[in-house]
Amino acid sequence: MLFVCSMNSVRSPIAAALARQAFPGRVIARSVGVNGGKADQFVHEVMEEIGIDMSVHTPHILDELVANHFDLVITLSDDAPDAVEKKGLEAGAIEHWQVDDPSLVEGNRTLVLSAYRELRDGLRKRVKTRLGPLIASGSQNL
């Protein structure tokens, strides 16, 4: 499966890591961005809180993909659906999940971290809800 967001810095890498954590050995989850981005320190911090090491994450872009077929593609930013369509990816299903970008939140550190945690926790729930039934039904190649 593939998660796609604007810069592969926040939303898509969090979602892919959560999918791998929730269904170890059962899901192959990748993430890319429409454009290039930089690793985000707040992502590292909030994911470390739940036992996921994101320090090795390097953002990648859609144009770097070698694979062209995915069982499920989930877009997480407004620019991602059009980019996925233009790339011509083949997918069993393509879904768009409207989620806010916590990197746009302004304020003190506590407020910003809260926004990142809210994204993490919301994506965690949504990943489990969406993928759980597929895993339970025996889908082999997510």
N, C-alpha and C positions, 0 to 999 in steps of 0.2 A: 504494500500500500504506500501511497505517497501523500504527504502533507505539503501544501504550497502556501506561502505568504509573500509579503512584499520583499523582504530582504533576508529571509532565513536566519534571522538573529533572535527572534523572540517566539512568536506564535507557533510556527511549524516545527522548530526543533523541540520545543516543549511538548507538543502533541505527539511527535514521533517517539520521544523518550518515554512518555507516559504509556503509550501503547506497548512498547517493548517491556516496560516494567509490569504492566497489568497482565500481559500474556506471554511470559518468557518462553522462548522456543516455539511459540505458536504463531507469531506475527513477525513478518519482515516489514519494518516501517522505516521509510526514508523521508527526508525533508529537503526542500529546496526553496529558493526565493525567485521572484520575478527579476529582481535586480540584486546586485551584490551588496552585502552589508558587513558589519563587523560583529564579532562576538560581544555579547552584552553581559556585563558583570552582574547585573541584577538577576538575570536568568540563572547564572551560576549559583548565586546565593540562595534563591528560593528553591531551586531544585535540589541543592545540597541538603536543605532542611528535610527533604523526604527521601534522602538516600540515593539520589541520582547525581552522578558526577558529570557535569557538562563542560568541564574545563578543556576537554579535548575537541569540543565541537568547533568546526570550521564552517562558516557559511558557504553554501554552494548555490549556483543559479540554475534555473530551468534549462538553459541552453547547454549546460554541461552533462545533462542526462544522457547516458548511453542506452538504457532501457527505454522502450517506447510503449510497453504494455503494463498496466497495473490493474489488479482486481478492483481496487477502490482508490479514488483520488479525492481528497478533501481539501478544498480551498478555504483559506482563513483570512483573506484580505480582499478588499473590493477590486483590486487590479488582477488578482490571480485567476478568476474564471476565464477572462478573455485571453490571458497569456497561455493558459492550458489549452484552450481551443486553438489558438494560433500555432502552438507547438505541435498539434495534431496527435496528442497522446491517445492511445487506445486504452479504454478503461471499462471494466465491468459496470462501474457506476462512478459518477462524478457528483459530488455534493458540495454545497457551499455552506459553511458554518459562519454566521455573522458573529465575530468576536472583536472586542475592543483591543486596541494596541496600547498596552500599558506604558510604552516608552514615550507616549505623547502626554502623559500625566505630568503636570507641573506641581511643584510644591516641595515640601521637605522630604527627607529620606524616608521617614515613616510612612508618609502618604504614598510615595512612589512604590515602596516595597509592598504596601497593602494592595495596590493595583496589580502588581505582578502575582501576588499570592491568589488574588481573586481570579485572575486568568488561569493560573495553574490548576486551582481547585475546580473551576468550571470545566476546563478541558479534561481533567481527570474523570469527572463524572460523565461527561459526554462520550469520551472514548470507551469507557466501560459499558455504558448503555448501548452504544452503537455496535461495538465489536463483540460484546459478550454473547449475544444470540448467534452470531456467525460462527464463533468459536465452538459454542455448544452444539451447533448443528453439524459440525464436522467440516466446515470449509477448510481446505488444506493450505491454500496459498494466499493468505492475506499479508 
